[in-house]
Structures are given as structure tokens and as C-alpha cells.
Amino acid sequence: MASVIDVRSIVLESEQFGPEQVQTIQELLANDLDALRQLRETAQVLRDRLRKASGAKKRDLAKRLGIVEYLLGRATTAEHYLYDAGDDPFALEYMGKAHLAREQFDQAAKAFEAARKAGADPVLMTLYEAAAYRRSGDLDKAEQLLKSVENTLSTRAHNAEYHCQRGCLLADRGDREGALKELQLALTEDSYHPEALFHAAYLYDLYGCDDLARELYERCVSRAPVYLSALLNLGILYEDHGELERAARCYRRILSIYPTHERARLFLKDALGEEKLEKEEKKPASLDRQRLMLRKSINELELPKRARNCLQEMGIETWEDLVRLTEDDLKRVKNFGETSLGEVKEALARYDLRLGMLPKKEQPVLVEAEAPPEDPRLTKPVTELGLSKRVESALAKLGVQTIGDVSSKTRQELLALKNFGKKSLEELERALAKFGLSLRD
């Protein structure tokens, strides 16, 4: 196995930075426990270099940093840097992947199309574009794109991606057996194809084949970037078999990237017991280091200009000022949307910080957006939807209590739930339609 120092040298010293280098980094991350820390440190070096760079050098550093951020699971920040990489085909490909991770399907399809036109592998980009249309719900367009390349597959990567997308398409159309056959063909070509691993594991999980599902989920989470849904489902499988510490490790990995991820926190409490979790959260990683960080200017936190300007207008001058705010505080600020909130959370998570981790000292002046009048339908309890026990039980795991809670969820969030399949989704959507409501896009 190569030394973890190779992660740093591959990113910082390779003359070319493309698919081969990224694949090597992913293998190092899978086989060396210290490689992730090294990659995070490398990201910081890239940020420092980027501040001083200009021209073509700046675009190349932005591409490398954007791809590293994506591998670290920071899709929002990845987009920020990849925008500055220009029309580099590899950067455009990862821009598409970052958009997919954030469920921005139209933008993802456009990025993959742009990557193809800029010189990226045309077959792979078409397959990725099909994935974007499929996930947006346009199954016919996805199938059309798959058919357009089925006679031009020439590499193992082409075959793996094609069979993966065919399998996912069949699963979305309700053909689970056909889907599994296609996904297995994808894994024959690439035994670590992340999307094929996740969907095959999910289907086996639905069929109750725990051992197979577990094996595939474990392979899936060994590659970067990690599917959060795979970590959640794997954690649940571990819990079902009494392996609570392994389950807790899955939930901690999610919280290391998204410290306020509600389901991960809820499941971690179940696995550890609430009292033990509270003790863990109160235990500082390094008080001295943390105190020094909290004194830093907000300008030293890697944030897009829009989010940083908004914080400065609120009178937020230091990192300490920021972590005394909660998500609700920021959501009440005019022109501060979900995208900016995600950017702030991801930036803080890089330093093991989170919103609301310190008590309020002085309430900053917040410009509150006008609250829309409350819709009485949204406050009704879930029981008024008249759902089956199976669907109600699945929703309970999400902490859903009202019809408004249900309508705030996306199809992807719900389908990631254990024992919540397409029939459950259709039942729920019919029930919501009776109230003139629908799931969030």
C-alpha cells in the first residue's frame, strides 16, 4: 500500500490531475485510515495557494480544490471552487457530480453536456446526463440517452456506468429483479462502482437479504465521496444485529460532515444512549486550539462572497460570533437562503465547529423576513392522512408529526428509508394530493 504522503503529492505535485489521479486517491482513502486527515490538510494547502494565484494557475488550483472538496463530501464548497476552474472538461464533470449530490438535476445535466462539448469522454458524460434526468423524474429522457450510447460502449467504465443506470432506471419503473441483474453486471465491470453498490445493497435490504446488503454497503462506504444514505442504512443493519458500536461509527461519519444531520443524531442517540452522546458532545477535542480558532475573523472562514457579506451585514465579526447563532437565527435573515446556510455549516464542519455550539452572548440585530401566514393544513397530525401502519411507522423514524413535516420531505429522502418503497411513496403522494399538497421537489 502506498504511503499516505502520496495523497498530498498526487494533489499538489502531479503535472496532470485527472481521472487516473482521482482513482488513486480514492483507493488510498479506502485503504489507509489516516489518508482522510491528509486529504483535509491538503485542501487547506490548496486554499492558501489559491489566494495568491492568478490566471491559468488559479484555474488549475481551483479545479484541484473543487474535486478534493467533492471527495471530502462537501458538494456546496466544491461547486464554489469549480466555478472558478473555467471550461476545463474534468472540472465541468465534477461540477455536474456536485450538482447531482445537491439534487440540482437540471444544472447537473447542463454541466455534463458542457463537459462533453469541452472534450470529456462523450459516452460517460451522456450516461451521467441520463442519471441526472432519471433522478429528476424524467425516465423517458433518461432511457432515450441510454439507448443513444448502447452501441458505443468501449471501456469497462462505460459498461459499468451503462448497466448501473439501466438498473436504476428499471428499479424506478418497479422492475426490481431486472434492476438487480443490471446492477450485478455493473459490479462485474467495476466491483467498487458506488452508485451500483448502493442501489444493489438497497434492493437486497428490501428483500431482507441482510448479509448481502451489508457486504455491498460496506464496499460502498469504503470509497470517497461516501453516500450518506449508505452510511445510514448500514448503521441500521448493524443495529438490527446488535453491533451498536459499528452503527455509531456510521452515524459519527455523517455528523463529521453534517453536524446537524437530524436522522444521524437521532440514530446515534439510539445506538449509544442519549446520556453517553451528550457527554461526547460536551467533551472538547482541543480547548486551546478551539479558543484560537474562535478568535479568527469571519473573513478567514472559506465562504462564498454572498454568504460572507450577509454575515458581515449582521455584525458577525468572528467565528465565535457565528457559532453562537443557530440555524433558526440564520433562516430568519432576509436573503439568507438554504444554499448559504449549507455553505456556512460545511465551512464550520471543516474545523469541527457547528452552529449553536456556544450559548448566545449578545443577540445580533437580525433583519427578519416576513413570515407567511400559516397554512392550517400543514399543522394537522400525520394520522389524518389515513396512511397504512407500514408507511406511518417508516415516517415515524424521520421524526415526522404533522402533514407539514411530511410535505417538506423529498422523494429521495423517503425512498432512502428502510422498508419504504415505491408503493409506499405512491400511497403517501395520493394521500397528500387529497389535501392539495405534494412532496418537496
Secondary structure, 3 states (H helix, E strand, C coil): CCCCHHHHHHHHHCCCCCHHHHHHHHHHHHHCCCHHHHHHHHHHHHHHHHHHCCHHHHHHHHHHHHHHHHHCCCHHHHHHHHHHHCCCHHHHHHHHHHHHHCCCHHHHHHHHHHHHHHCCCHHHHHHHHHHHHHHHCCHHHHHHHHHHHCCCCCCHHHHHHHHHHHHHHHHHCCCHHHHHHHHHHHHHHCCCCHHHHHHHHHHHHHCCCHHHHHHHHHHHCCCCCCCHHHHHHHHHHHHHCCCHHHHHHHHHHHHHHCCCCHHHHHHHHHHHCHHHHHHHHHCCCCHHHHHHHHCCEHHHCCCCHHHHHHHHHCCCCEHHHHHCCCHHHHHCECCCCHHHHHHHHHHHHCCCCCCCCCCCCCCCCCCECCCCCCCHHHHCEHHHHCCCHHHHHHHHCCCCCEHHHHHCCEHHHHHCCCCCCHHHHHHHHHHHHHCCCCCEC
